[in-house]
Amino acid sequence: MLTLVWIIQVISALLLIVLILMHSPKGDGIAGIGNAAQMFTSQKSAEKGLNKLTGIVAAVFIVCIFLLGFGIIK
């Protein structure tokens, strides 16, 4: 069981790196003050899906960290 959690952690870590690199840059510049840059832009469905997938993979990674770090899985 311990080996399975390690494998899931390594796969989720690599997948998390790839997913974060796939995100579009959000360099707003000076318009980032007060969310002025997001006033006229909308988030596309592909970006929303990528955000959800990144969140799920990050949650799996964090759960694996806790399971391995606190010695719950032996």
PDB file of N, CA, C, O and CB in Angstrom:
ATOM      1  N   MET A   1       0.814  -1.193   0.000  1.00  0.00           N
ATOM      2  CA  MET A   1       0.000   0.000   0.000  1.00  0.00           C
ATOM      3  C   MET A   1       0.867   1.270   0.000  1.00  0.00           C
ATOM      4  O   MET A   1       0.534   2.263  -0.646  1.00  0.00           O
ATOM      5  CB  MET A   1      -0.931  -0.009   1.205  1.00  0.00           C
ATOM      6  N   LEU A   2       1.973   1.214   0.730  1.00  0.00           N
ATOM      7  CA  LEU A   2       2.877   2.353   0.784  1.00  0.00           C
ATOM      8  C   LEU A   2       3.457   2.660  -0.602  1.00  0.00           C
ATOM      9  O   LEU A   2       3.586   3.821  -0.990  1.00  0.00           O
ATOM     10  CB  LEU A   2       4.007   2.086   1.787  1.00  0.00           C
ATOM     11  N   THR A   3       3.797   1.616  -1.327  1.00  0.00           N
ATOM     12  CA  THR A   3       4.356   1.804  -2.669  1.00  0.00           C
ATOM     13  C   THR A   3       3.333   2.436  -3.599  1.00  0.00           C
ATOM     14  O   THR A   3       3.684   3.274  -4.430  1.00  0.00           O
ATOM     15  CB  THR A   3       4.833   0.466  -3.247  1.00  0.00           C
ATOM     16  N   LEU A   4       2.075   2.045  -3.468  1.00  0.00           N
ATOM     17  CA  LEU A   4       1.022   2.615  -4.307  1.00  0.00           C
ATOM     18  C   LEU A   4       0.853   4.106  -4.048  1.00  0.00           C
ATOM     19  O   LEU A   4       0.682   4.886  -4.985  1.00  0.00           O
ATOM     20  CB  LEU A   4      -0.299   1.892  -4.065  1.00  0.00           C
ATOM     21  N   VAL A   5       0.898   4.502  -2.788  1.00  0.00           N
ATOM     22  CA  VAL A   5       0.772   5.923  -2.461  1.00  0.00           C
ATOM     23  C   VAL A   5       1.968   6.706  -2.990  1.00  0.00           C
ATOM     24  O   VAL A   5       1.805   7.828  -3.469  1.00  0.00           O
ATOM     25  CB  VAL A   5       0.640   6.117  -0.941  1.00  0.00           C
ATOM     26  N   TRP A   6       3.167   6.133  -2.912  1.00  0.00           N
ATOM     27  CA  TRP A   6       4.359   6.793  -3.467  1.00  0.00           C
ATOM     28  C   TRP A   6       4.227   6.967  -4.979  1.00  0.00           C
ATOM     29  O   TRP A   6       4.573   8.015  -5.523  1.00  0.00           O
ATOM     30  CB  TRP A   6       5.633   5.980  -3.138  1.00  0.00           C
ATOM     31  N   ILE A   7       3.727   5.940  -5.646  1.00  0.00           N
ATOM     32  CA  ILE A   7       3.561   6.022  -7.106  1.00  0.00           C
ATOM     33  C   ILE A   7       2.545   7.096  -7.472  1.00  0.00           C
ATOM     34  O   ILE A   7       2.759   7.869  -8.405  1.00  0.00           O
ATOM     35  CB  ILE A   7       3.120   4.658  -7.681  1.00  0.00           C
ATOM     36  N   ILE A   8       1.424   7.143  -6.725  1.00  0.00           N
ATOM     37  CA  ILE A   8       0.403   8.161  -6.977  1.00  0.00           C
ATOM     38  C   ILE A   8       0.969   9.551  -6.721  1.00  0.00           C
ATOM     39  O   ILE A   8       0.668  10.490  -7.457  1.00  0.00           O
ATOM     40  CB  ILE A   8      -0.839   7.919  -6.096  1.00  0.00           C
ATOM     41  N   GLN A   9       1.782   9.684  -5.690  1.00  0.00           N
ATOM     42  CA  GLN A   9       2.372  10.987  -5.384  1.00  0.00           C
ATOM     43  C   GLN A   9       3.319  11.444  -6.488  1.00  0.00           C
ATOM     44  O   GLN A   9       3.274  12.607  -6.890  1.00  0.00           O
ATOM     45  CB  GLN A   9       3.115  10.930  -4.051  1.00  0.00           C
ATOM     46  N   VAL A  10       4.158  10.570  -6.976  1.00  0.00           N
ATOM     47  CA  VAL A  10       5.111  10.944  -8.027  1.00  0.00           C
ATOM     48  C   VAL A  10       4.374  11.297  -9.319  1.00  0.00           C
ATOM     49  O   VAL A  10       4.715  12.273  -9.986  1.00  0.00           O
ATOM     50  CB  VAL A  10       6.118   9.796  -8.281  1.00  0.00           C
ATOM     51  N   ILE A  11       3.363  10.501  -9.669  1.00  0.00           N
ATOM     52  CA  ILE A  11       2.600  10.778 -10.889  1.00  0.00           C
ATOM     53  C   ILE A  11       1.847  12.097 -10.760  1.00  0.00           C
ATOM     54  O   ILE A  11       1.813  12.888 -11.703  1.00  0.00           O
ATOM     55  CB  ILE A  11       1.615   9.629 -11.188  1.00  0.00           C
ATOM     56  N   SER A  12       1.240  12.338  -9.593  1.00  0.00           N
ATOM     57  CA  SER A  12       0.501  13.590  -9.426  1.00  0.00           C
ATOM     58  C   SER A  12       1.451  14.789  -9.405  1.00  0.00           C
ATOM     59  O   SER A  12       1.083  15.869  -9.867  1.00  0.00           O
ATOM     60  CB  SER A  12      -0.331  13.551  -8.134  1.00  0.00           C
ATOM     61  N   ALA A  13       2.657  14.617  -8.880  1.00  0.00           N
ATOM     62  CA  ALA A  13       3.625  15.714  -8.880  1.00  0.00           C
ATOM     63  C   ALA A  13       4.039  16.069 -10.305  1.00  0.00           C
ATOM     64  O   ALA A  13       4.091  17.245 -10.664  1.00  0.00           O
ATOM     65  CB  ALA A  13       4.862  15.341  -8.045  1.00  0.00           C
ATOM     66  N   LEU A  14       4.329  15.071 -11.103  1.00  0.00           N
ATOM     67  CA  LEU A  14       4.719  15.328 -12.493  1.00  0.00           C
ATOM     68  C   LEU A  14       3.564  15.927 -13.291  1.00  0.00           C
ATOM     69  O   LEU A  14       3.760  16.839 -14.094  1.00  0.00           O
ATOM     70  CB  LEU A  14       5.199  14.034 -13.160  1.00  0.00           C
ATOM     71  N   LEU A  15       2.362  15.409 -13.063  1.00  0.00           N
ATOM     72  CA  LEU A  15       1.186  15.933 -13.754  1.00  0.00           C
ATOM     73  C   LEU A  15       0.884  17.361 -13.322  1.00  0.00           C
ATOM     74  O   LEU A  15       0.449  18.179 -14.133  1.00  0.00           O
ATOM     75  CB  LEU A  15      -0.026  15.041 -13.493  1.00  0.00           C
ATOM     76  N   LEU A  16       1.111  17.657 -12.069  1.00  0.00           N
ATOM     77  CA  LEU A  16       0.896  19.008 -11.567  1.00  0.00           C
ATOM     78  C   LEU A  16       1.866  19.995 -12.204  1.00  0.00           C
ATOM     79  O   LEU A  16       1.485  21.120 -12.529  1.00  0.00           O
ATOM     80  CB  LEU A  16       1.040  19.038 -10.050  1.00  0.00           C
ATOM     81  N   ILE A  17       3.099  19.586 -12.381  1.00  0.00           N
ATOM     82  CA  ILE A  17       4.081  20.445 -13.052  1.00  0.00           C
ATOM     83  C   ILE A  17       3.642  20.750 -14.476  1.00  0.00           C
ATOM     84  O   ILE A  17       3.695  21.898 -14.916  1.00  0.00           O
ATOM     85  CB  ILE A  17       5.469  19.782 -13.057  1.00  0.00           C
ATOM     86  N   VAL A  18       3.212  19.724 -15.190  1.00  0.00           N
ATOM     87  CA  VAL A  18       2.773  19.911 -16.577  1.00  0.00           C
ATOM     88  C   VAL A  18       1.540  20.809 -16.645  1.00  0.00           C
ATOM     89  O   VAL A  18       1.469  21.708 -17.484  1.00  0.00           O
ATOM     90  CB  VAL A  18       2.473  18.553 -17.232  1.00  0.00           C
ATOM     91  N   LEU A  19       0.572  20.566 -15.766  1.00  0.00           N
ATOM     92  CA  LEU A  19      -0.660  21.361 -15.788  1.00  0.00           C
ATOM     93  C   LEU A  19      -0.402  22.823 -15.452  1.00  0.00           C
ATOM     94  O   LEU A  19      -1.004  23.710 -16.056  1.00  0.00           O
ATOM     95  CB  LEU A  19      -1.674  20.784 -14.813  1.00  0.00           C
ATOM     96  N   ILE A  20       0.475  23.082 -14.507  1.00  0.00           N
ATOM     97  CA  ILE A  20       0.779  24.472 -14.159  1.00  0.00           C
ATOM     98  C   ILE A  20       1.491  25.169 -15.314  1.00  0.00           C
ATOM     99  O   ILE A  20       1.246  26.348 -15.572  1.00  0.00           O
ATOM    100  CB  ILE A  20       1.644  24.535 -12.884  1.00  0.00           C
ATOM    101  N   LEU A  21       2.356  24.462 -15.998  1.00  0.00           N
ATOM    102  CA  LEU A  21       3.041  25.063 -17.143  1.00  0.00           C
ATOM    103  C   LEU A  21       2.106  25.304 -18.326  1.00  0.00           C
ATOM    104  O   LEU A  21       2.397  26.135 -19.187  1.00  0.00           O
ATOM    105  CB  LEU A  21       4.190  24.178 -17.578  1.00  0.00           C
ATOM    106  N   MET A  22       0.991  24.588 -18.372  1.00  0.00           N
ATOM    107  CA  MET A  22       0.034  24.766 -19.469  1.00  0.00           C
ATOM    108  C   MET A  22      -0.865  25.993 -19.272  1.00  0.00           C
ATOM    109  O   MET A  22      -1.504  26.440 -20.224  1.00  0.00           O
ATOM    110  CB  MET A  22      -0.828  23.519 -19.608  1.00  0.00           C
ATOM    111  N   HIS A  23      -0.922  26.532 -18.073  1.00  0.00           N
ATOM    112  CA  HIS A  23      -1.755  27.701 -17.830  1.00  0.00           C
ATOM    113  C   HIS A  23      -1.234  28.897 -18.600  1.00  0.00           C
ATOM    114  O   HIS A  23      -0.032  29.048 -18.816  1.00  0.00           O
ATOM    115  CB  HIS A  23      -1.815  28.019 -16.339  1.00  0.00           C
ATOM    116  N   SER A  24      -2.164  29.744 -19.009  1.00  0.00           N
ATOM    117  CA  SER A  24      -1.763  30.945 -19.731  1.00  0.00           C
ATOM    118  C   SER A  24      -1.207  31.960 -18.745  1.00  0.00           C
ATOM    119  O   SER A  24      -1.675  32.045 -17.610  1.00  0.00           O
ATOM    120  CB  SER A  24      -2.951  31.543 -20.521  1.00  0.00           C
ATOM    121  N   PRO A  25      -0.219  32.725 -19.166  1.00  0.00           N
ATOM    122  CA  PRO A  25       0.363  33.715 -18.253  1.00  0.00           C
ATOM    123  C   PRO A  25      -0.656  34.810 -17.940  1.00  0.00           C
ATOM    124  O   PRO A  25      -1.435  35.227 -18.797  1.00  0.00           O
ATOM    125  CB  PRO A  25       1.647  34.335 -18.863  1.00  0.00           C
ATOM    126  N   LYS A  26      -0.626  35.248 -16.718  1.00  0.00           N
ATOM    127  CA  LYS A  26      -1.601  36.255 -16.300  1.00  0.00           C
ATOM    128  C   LYS A  26      -0.893  37.563 -15.950  1.00  0.00           C
ATOM    129  O   LYS A  26      -1.187  38.191 -14.933  1.00  0.00           O
ATOM    130  CB  LYS A  26      -2.424  35.748 -15.092  1.00  0.00           C
ATOM    131  N   GLY A  27       0.026  37.954 -16.793  1.00  0.00           N
ATOM    132  CA  GLY A  27       0.753  39.194 -16.555  1.00  0.00           C
ATOM    133  C   GLY A  27      -0.126  40.389 -16.875  1.00  0.00           C
ATOM    134  O   GLY A  27      -0.236  40.791 -18.033  1.00  0.00           O
ATOM    135  N   ASP A  28      -0.748  40.956 -15.860  1.00  0.00           N
ATOM    136  CA  ASP A  28      -1.676  42.051 -16.073  1.00  0.00           C
ATOM    137  C   ASP A  28      -0.992  43.398 -16.155  1.00  0.00           C
ATOM    138  O   ASP A  28      -1.553  44.357 -16.685  1.00  0.00           O
ATOM    139  CB  ASP A  28      -2.688  42.074 -14.983  1.00  0.00           C
ATOM    140  N   GLY A  29       0.195  43.469 -15.642  1.00  0.00           N
ATOM    141  CA  GLY A  29       0.889  44.749 -15.613  1.00  0.00           C
ATOM    142  C   GLY A  29       0.258  45.671 -14.590  1.00  0.00           C
ATOM    143  O   GLY A  29      -0.180  45.228 -13.528  1.00  0.00           O
ATOM    144  N   ILE A  30       0.213  46.942 -14.907  1.00  0.00           N
ATOM    145  CA  ILE A  30      -0.340  47.912 -13.959  1.00  0.00           C
ATOM    146  C   ILE A  30      -1.860  47.798 -13.873  1.00  0.00           C
ATOM    147  O   ILE A  30      -2.450  48.283 -12.907  1.00  0.00           O
ATOM    148  CB  ILE A  30       0.056  49.336 -14.364  1.00  0.00           C
ATOM    149  N   ALA A  31      -2.496  47.183 -14.834  1.00  0.00           N
ATOM    150  CA  ALA A  31      -3.944  47.008 -14.815  1.00  0.00           C
ATOM    151  C   ALA A  31      -4.363  45.980 -13.765  1.00  0.00           C
ATOM    152  O   ALA A  31      -5.546  45.869 -13.443  1.00  0.00           O
ATOM    153  CB  ALA A  31      -4.444  46.583 -16.196  1.00  0.00           C
ATOM    154  N   GLY A  32      -3.401  45.230 -13.233  1.00  0.00           N
ATOM    155  CA  GLY A  32      -3.710  44.247 -12.203  1.00  0.00           C
ATOM    156  C   GLY A  32      -4.105  44.867 -10.879  1.00  0.00           C
ATOM    157  O   GLY A  32      -4.649  44.186 -10.010  1.00  0.00           O
ATOM    158  N   ILE A  33      -3.840  46.148 -10.719  1.00  0.00           N
ATOM    159  CA  ILE A  33      -4.228  46.840  -9.481  1.00  0.00           C
ATOM    160  C   ILE A  33      -5.735  47.056  -9.521  1.00  0.00           C
ATOM    161  O   ILE A  33      -6.256  47.738 -10.404  1.00  0.00           O
ATOM    162  CB  ILE A  33      -3.461  48.212  -9.315  1.00  0.00           C
ATOM    163  N   GLY A  34      -6.415  46.477  -8.568  1.00  0.00           N
ATOM    164  CA  GLY A  34      -7.864  46.644  -8.483  1.00  0.00           C
ATOM    165  C   GLY A  34      -8.649  45.793  -9.452  1.00  0.00           C
ATOM    166  O   GLY A  34      -9.818  46.088  -9.706  1.00  0.00           O
ATOM    167  N   ASN A  35      -8.058  44.751 -10.005  1.00  0.00           N
ATOM    168  CA  ASN A  35      -8.714  43.836 -10.953  1.00  0.00           C
ATOM    169  C   ASN A  35      -9.238  44.538 -12.194  1.00  0.00           C
ATOM    170  O   ASN A  35     -10.233  44.092 -12.765  1.00  0.00           O
ATOM    171  CB  ASN A  35      -9.852  43.121 -10.273  1.00  0.00           C
ATOM    172  N   ALA A  36      -8.616  45.605 -12.626  1.00  0.00           N
ATOM    173  CA  ALA A  36      -9.068  46.324 -13.809  1.00  0.00           C
ATOM    174  C   ALA A  36      -8.824  45.527 -15.081  1.00  0.00           C
ATOM    175  O   ALA A  36      -9.524  45.720 -16.075  1.00  0.00           O
ATOM    176  CB  ALA A  36      -8.375  47.668 -13.900  1.00  0.00           C
ATOM    177  N   ALA A  37      -7.838  44.633 -15.064  1.00  0.00           N
ATOM    178  CA  ALA A  37      -7.537  43.865 -16.268  1.00  0.00           C
ATOM    179  C   ALA A  37      -8.589  42.809 -16.539  1.00  0.00           C
ATOM    180  O   ALA A  37      -8.778  42.408 -17.688  1.00  0.00           O
ATOM    181  CB  ALA A  37      -6.178  43.212 -16.148  1.00  0.00           C
ATOM    182  N   GLN A  38      -9.278  42.353 -15.506  1.00  0.00           N
ATOM    183  CA  GLN A  38     -10.274  41.302 -15.697  1.00  0.00           C
ATOM    184  C   GLN A  38     -11.662  41.866 -15.970  1.00  0.00           C
ATOM    185  O   GLN A  38     -12.632  41.113 -16.050  1.00  0.00           O
ATOM    186  CB  GLN A  38     -10.318  40.403 -14.482  1.00  0.00           C
ATOM    187  N   MET A  39     -11.763  43.161 -16.110  1.00  0.00           N
ATOM    188  CA  MET A  39     -13.062  43.777 -16.324  1.00  0.00           C
ATOM    189  C   MET A  39     -13.624  43.431 -17.698  1.00  0.00           C
ATOM    190  O   MET A  39     -14.834  43.254 -17.844  1.00  0.00           O
ATOM    191  CB  MET A  39     -12.958  45.283 -16.166  1.00  0.00           C
ATOM    192  N   PHE A  40     -12.768  43.335 -18.697  1.00  0.00           N
ATOM    193  CA  PHE A  40     -13.233  43.137 -20.057  1.00  0.00           C
ATOM    194  C   PHE A  40     -12.873  41.770 -20.623  1.00  0.00           C
ATOM    195  O   PHE A  40     -13.105  41.519 -21.806  1.00  0.00           O
ATOM    196  CB  PHE A  40     -12.675  44.203 -20.935  1.00  0.00           C
ATOM    197  N   THR A  41     -12.319  40.892 -19.819  1.00  0.00           N
ATOM    198  CA  THR A  41     -11.973  39.561 -20.300  1.00  0.00           C
ATOM    199  C   THR A  41     -12.806  38.529 -19.575  1.00  0.00           C
ATOM    200  O   THR A  41     -13.221  38.731 -18.434  1.00  0.00           O
ATOM    201  CB  THR A  41     -10.475  39.276 -20.110  1.00  0.00           C
ATOM    202  N   SER A  42     -13.045  37.424 -20.252  1.00  0.00           N
ATOM    203  CA  SER A  42     -13.769  36.320 -19.622  1.00  0.00           C
ATOM    204  C   SER A  42     -12.915  35.065 -19.722  1.00  0.00           C
ATOM    205  O   SER A  42     -12.058  34.940 -20.596  1.00  0.00           O
ATOM    206  CB  SER A  42     -15.167  36.101 -20.290  1.00  0.00           C
ATOM    207  N   GLN A  43     -13.165  34.159 -18.823  1.00  0.00           N
ATOM    208  CA  GLN A  43     -12.375  32.932 -18.778  1.00  0.00           C
ATOM    209  C   GLN A  43     -12.999  31.921 -19.735  1.00  0.00           C
ATOM    210  O   GLN A  43     -14.198  31.650 -19.659  1.00  0.00           O
ATOM    211  CB  GLN A  43     -12.300  32.358 -17.324  1.00  0.00           C
ATOM    212  N   LYS A  44     -12.212  31.375 -20.613  1.00  0.00           N
ATOM    213  CA  LYS A  44     -12.714  30.397 -21.576  1.00  0.00           C
ATOM    214  C   LYS A  44     -12.963  29.070 -20.879  1.00  0.00           C
ATOM    215  O   LYS A  44     -12.433  28.807 -19.800  1.00  0.00           O
ATOM    216  CB  LYS A  44     -11.724  30.216 -22.746  1.00  0.00           C
ATOM    217  N   SER A  45     -13.779  28.239 -21.516  1.00  0.00           N
ATOM    218  CA  SER A  45     -14.135  26.957 -20.895  1.00  0.00           C
ATOM    219  C   SER A  45     -12.923  26.032 -20.789  1.00  0.00           C
ATOM    220  O   SER A  45     -12.840  25.233 -19.856  1.00  0.00           O
ATOM    221  CB  SER A  45     -15.248  26.268 -21.696  1.00  0.00           C
ATOM    222  N   ALA A  46     -11.998  26.126 -21.717  1.00  0.00           N
ATOM    223  CA  ALA A  46     -10.796  25.290 -21.633  1.00  0.00           C
ATOM    224  C   ALA A  46      -9.955  25.688 -20.430  1.00  0.00           C
ATOM    225  O   ALA A  46      -9.378  24.834 -19.757  1.00  0.00           O
ATOM    226  CB  ALA A  46      -9.961  25.400 -22.924  1.00  0.00           C
ATOM    227  N   GLU A  47      -9.889  26.977 -20.165  1.00  0.00           N
ATOM    228  CA  GLU A  47      -9.125  27.451 -19.008  1.00  0.00           C
ATOM    229  C   GLU A  47      -9.819  27.062 -17.703  1.00  0.00           C
ATOM    230  O   GLU A  47      -9.159  26.741 -16.715  1.00  0.00           O
ATOM    231  CB  GLU A  47      -8.939  28.979 -19.074  1.00  0.00           C
ATOM    232  N   LYS A  48     -11.143  27.091 -17.704  1.00  0.00           N
ATOM    233  CA  LYS A  48     -11.888  26.668 -16.516  1.00  0.00           C
ATOM    234  C   LYS A  48     -11.666  25.184 -16.240  1.00  0.00           C
ATOM    235  O   LYS A  48     -11.467  24.783 -15.093  1.00  0.00           O
ATOM    236  CB  LYS A  48     -13.391  26.956 -16.689  1.00  0.00           C
ATOM    237  N   GLY A  49     -11.701  24.374 -17.295  1.00  0.00           N
ATOM    238  CA  GLY A  49     -11.453  22.941 -17.143  1.00  0.00           C
ATOM    239  C   GLY A  49     -10.043  22.658 -16.664  1.00  0.00           C
ATOM    240  O   GLY A  49      -9.822  21.763 -15.849  1.00  0.00           O
ATOM    241  N   LEU A  50      -9.094  23.422 -17.172  1.00  0.00           N
ATOM    242  CA  LEU A  50      -7.702  23.263 -16.756  1.00  0.00           C
ATOM    243  C   LEU A  50      -7.531  23.651 -15.290  1.00  0.00           C
ATOM    244  O   LEU A  50      -6.767  23.018 -14.561  1.00  0.00           O
ATOM    245  CB  LEU A  50      -6.774  24.110 -17.644  1.00  0.00           C
ATOM    246  N   ASN A  51      -8.234  24.681 -14.865  1.00  0.00           N
ATOM    247  CA  ASN A  51      -8.175  25.083 -13.457  1.00  0.00           C
ATOM    248  C   ASN A  51      -8.752  24.000 -12.548  1.00  0.00           C
ATOM    249  O   ASN A  51      -8.186  23.706 -11.495  1.00  0.00           O
ATOM    250  CB  ASN A  51      -8.933  26.402 -13.246  1.00  0.00           C
ATOM    251  N   LYS A  52      -9.870  23.409 -12.948  1.00  0.00           N
ATOM    252  CA  LYS A  52     -10.487  22.352 -12.150  1.00  0.00           C
ATOM    253  C   LYS A  52      -9.579  21.133 -12.066  1.00  0.00           C
ATOM    254  O   LYS A  52      -9.403  20.559 -10.992  1.00  0.00           O
ATOM    255  CB  LYS A  52     -11.842  21.959 -12.740  1.00  0.00           C
ATOM    256  N   LEU A  53      -9.003  20.738 -13.197  1.00  0.00           N
ATOM    257  CA  LEU A  53      -8.117  19.582 -13.228  1.00  0.00           C
ATOM    258  C   LEU A  53      -6.868  19.825 -12.389  1.00  0.00           C
ATOM    259  O   LEU A  53      -6.405  18.927 -11.688  1.00  0.00           O
ATOM    260  CB  LEU A  53      -7.729  19.249 -14.666  1.00  0.00           C
ATOM    261  N   THR A  54      -6.325  21.033 -12.460  1.00  0.00           N
ATOM    262  CA  THR A  54      -5.163  21.371 -11.645  1.00  0.00           C
ATOM    263  C   THR A  54      -5.505  21.312 -10.161  1.00  0.00           C
ATOM    264  O   THR A  54      -4.704  20.838  -9.355  1.00  0.00           O
ATOM    265  CB  THR A  54      -4.638  22.762 -12.011  1.00  0.00           C
ATOM    266  N   GLY A  55      -6.678  21.787  -9.803  1.00  0.00           N
ATOM    267  CA  GLY A  55      -7.115  21.734  -8.410  1.00  0.00           C
ATOM    268  C   GLY A  55      -7.286  20.310  -7.909  1.00  0.00           C
ATOM    269  O   GLY A  55      -6.920  20.004  -6.774  1.00  0.00           O
ATOM    270  N   ILE A  56      -7.839  19.438  -8.740  1.00  0.00           N
ATOM    271  CA  ILE A  56      -8.035  18.037  -8.358  1.00  0.00           C
ATOM    272  C   ILE A  56      -6.696  17.335  -8.166  1.00  0.00           C
ATOM    273  O   ILE A  56      -6.497  16.616  -7.187  1.00  0.00           O
ATOM    274  CB  ILE A  56      -8.870  17.300  -9.418  1.00  0.00           C
ATOM    275  N   VAL A  57      -5.777  17.550  -9.109  1.00  0.00           N
ATOM    276  CA  VAL A  57      -4.455  16.921  -9.013  1.00  0.00           C
ATOM    277  C   VAL A  57      -3.698  17.460  -7.805  1.00  0.00           C
ATOM    278  O   VAL A  57      -2.990  16.712  -7.132  1.00  0.00           O
ATOM    279  CB  VAL A  57      -3.641  17.161 -10.305  1.00  0.00           C
ATOM    280  N   ALA A  58      -3.843  18.750  -7.527  1.00  0.00           N
ATOM    281  CA  ALA A  58      -3.190  19.335  -6.356  1.00  0.00           C
ATOM    282  C   ALA A  58      -3.759  18.735  -5.068  1.00  0.00           C
ATOM    283  O   ALA A  58      -3.016  18.489  -4.118  1.00  0.00           O
ATOM    284  CB  ALA A  58      -3.359  20.870  -6.352  1.00  0.00           C
ATOM    285  N   ALA A  59      -5.066  18.501  -5.035  1.00  0.00           N
ATOM    286  CA  ALA A  59      -5.684  17.895  -3.855  1.00  0.00           C
ATOM    287  C   ALA A  59      -5.195  16.468  -3.646  1.00  0.00           C
ATOM    288  O   ALA A  59      -4.939  16.063  -2.513  1.00  0.00           O
ATOM    289  CB  ALA A  59      -7.207  17.910  -3.984  1.00  0.00           C
ATOM    290  N   VAL A  60      -5.063  15.703  -4.726  1.00  0.00           N
ATOM    291  CA  VAL A  60      -4.540  14.334  -4.632  1.00  0.00           C
ATOM    292  C   VAL A  60      -3.108  14.359  -4.116  1.00  0.00           C
ATOM    293  O   VAL A  60      -2.728  13.543  -3.276  1.00  0.00           O
ATOM    294  CB  VAL A  60      -4.604  13.622  -6.007  1.00  0.00           C
ATOM    295  N   PHE A  61      -2.316  15.299  -4.623  1.00  0.00           N
ATOM    296  CA  PHE A  61      -0.931  15.429  -4.181  1.00  0.00           C
ATOM    297  C   PHE A  61      -0.856  15.750  -2.691  1.00  0.00           C
ATOM    298  O   PHE A  61      -0.047  15.165  -1.971  1.00  0.00           O
ATOM    299  CB  PHE A  61      -0.216  16.512  -4.988  1.00  0.00           C
ATOM    300  N   ILE A  62      -1.690  16.671  -2.230  1.00  0.00           N
ATOM    301  CA  ILE A  62      -1.676  17.059  -0.819  1.00  0.00           C
ATOM    302  C   ILE A  62      -2.121  15.919   0.076  1.00  0.00           C
ATOM    303  O   ILE A  62      -1.557  15.723   1.153  1.00  0.00           O
ATOM    304  CB  ILE A  62      -2.568  18.270  -0.593  1.00  0.00           C
ATOM    305  N   VAL A  63      -3.127  15.159  -0.352  1.00  0.00           N
ATOM    306  CA  VAL A  63      -3.569  13.999   0.430  1.00  0.00           C
ATOM    307  C   VAL A  63      -2.442  12.975   0.539  1.00  0.00           C
ATOM    308  O   VAL A  63      -2.224  12.405   1.608  1.00  0.00           O
ATOM    309  CB  VAL A  63      -4.823  13.351  -0.210  1.00  0.00           C
ATOM    310  N   CYS A  64      -1.737  12.742  -0.542  1.00  0.00           N
ATOM    311  CA  CYS A  64      -0.603  11.804  -0.504  1.00  0.00           C
ATOM    312  C   CYS A  64       0.494  12.302   0.429  1.00  0.00           C
ATOM    313  O   CYS A  64       1.107  11.513   1.147  1.00  0.00           O
ATOM    314  CB  CYS A  64      -0.032  11.593  -1.916  1.00  0.00           C
ATOM    315  N   ILE A  65       0.741  13.613   0.418  1.00  0.00           N
ATOM    316  CA  ILE A  65       1.739  14.193   1.316  1.00  0.00           C
ATOM    317  C   ILE A  65       1.364  13.922   2.771  1.00  0.00           C
ATOM    318  O   ILE A  65       2.211  13.516   3.566  1.00  0.00           O
ATOM    319  CB  ILE A  65       1.876  15.711   1.070  1.00  0.00           C
ATOM    320  N   PHE A  66       0.093  14.146   3.122  1.00  0.00           N
ATOM    321  CA  PHE A  66      -0.340  13.919   4.492  1.00  0.00           C
ATOM    322  C   PHE A  66      -0.285  12.442   4.868  1.00  0.00           C
ATOM    323  O   PHE A  66       0.118  12.102   5.980  1.00  0.00           O
ATOM    324  CB  PHE A  66      -1.746  14.450   4.688  1.00  0.00           C
ATOM    325  N   LEU A  67      -0.685  11.566   3.955  1.00  0.00           N
ATOM    326  CA  LEU A  67      -0.657  10.150   4.256  1.00  0.00           C
ATOM    327  C   LEU A  67       0.767   9.645   4.494  1.00  0.00           C
ATOM    328  O   LEU A  67       1.008   8.839   5.392  1.00  0.00           O
ATOM    329  CB  LEU A  67      -1.304   9.372   3.131  1.00  0.00           C
ATOM    330  N   LEU A  68       1.693  10.125   3.688  1.00  0.00           N
ATOM    331  CA  LEU A  68       3.071   9.694   3.832  1.00  0.00           C
ATOM    332  C   LEU A  68       3.786  10.418   4.973  1.00  0.00           C
ATOM    333  O   LEU A  68       4.602   9.824   5.677  1.00  0.00           O
ATOM    334  CB  LEU A  68       3.816   9.913   2.535  1.00  0.00           C
ATOM    335  N   GLY A  69       3.476  11.701   5.152  1.00  0.00           N
ATOM    336  CA  GLY A  69       4.163  12.499   6.156  1.00  0.00           C
ATOM    337  C   GLY A  69       3.815  12.122   7.581  1.00  0.00           C
ATOM    338  O   GLY A  69       4.686  12.118   8.451  1.00  0.00           O
ATOM    339  N   PHE A  70       2.563  11.807   7.831  1.00  0.00           N
ATOM    340  CA  PHE A  70       2.134  11.467   9.188  1.00  0.00           C
ATOM    341  C   PHE A  70       2.210   9.983   9.458  1.00  0.00           C
ATOM    342  O   PHE A  70       1.878   9.539  10.557  1.00  0.00           O
ATOM    343  CB  PHE A  70       0.729  11.948   9.425  1.00  0.00           C
ATOM    344  N   GLY A  71       2.637   9.210   8.486  1.00  0.00           N
ATOM    345  CA  GLY A  71       2.800   7.761   8.688  1.00  0.00           C
ATOM    346  C   GLY A  71       1.493   7.018   8.827  1.00  0.00           C
ATOM    347  O   GLY A  71       1.444   5.981   9.488  1.00  0.00           O
ATOM    348  N   ILE A  72       0.437   7.518   8.224  1.00  0.00           N
ATOM    349  CA  ILE A  72      -0.858   6.860   8.293  1.00  0.00           C
ATOM    350  C   ILE A  72      -0.828   5.540   7.522  1.00  0.00           C
ATOM    351  O   ILE A  72      -1.406   4.544   7.955  1.00  0.00           O
ATOM    352  CB  ILE A  72      -1.959   7.781   7.741  1.00  0.00           C
ATOM    353  N   ILE A  73      -0.155   5.547   6.389  1.00  0.00           N
ATOM    354  CA  ILE A  73      -0.015   4.330   5.567  1.00  0.00           C
ATOM    355  C   ILE A  73       1.286   3.651   5.945  1.00  0.00           C
ATOM    356  O   ILE A  73       2.348   4.275   5.941  1.00  0.00           O
ATOM    357  CB  ILE A  73      -0.047   4.659   4.027  1.00  0.00           C
ATOM    358  N   LYS A  74       1.199   2.376   6.270  1.00  0.00           N
ATOM    359  CA  LYS A  74       2.415   1.622   6.615  1.00  0.00           C
ATOM    360  C   LYS A  74       2.513   0.361   5.797  1.00  0.00           C
ATOM    361  O   LYS A  74       3.469  -0.401   5.950  1.00  0.00           O
ATOM    362  CB  LYS A  74       2.439   1.276   8.104  1.00  0.00           C
TER     363      LYS A  74
END
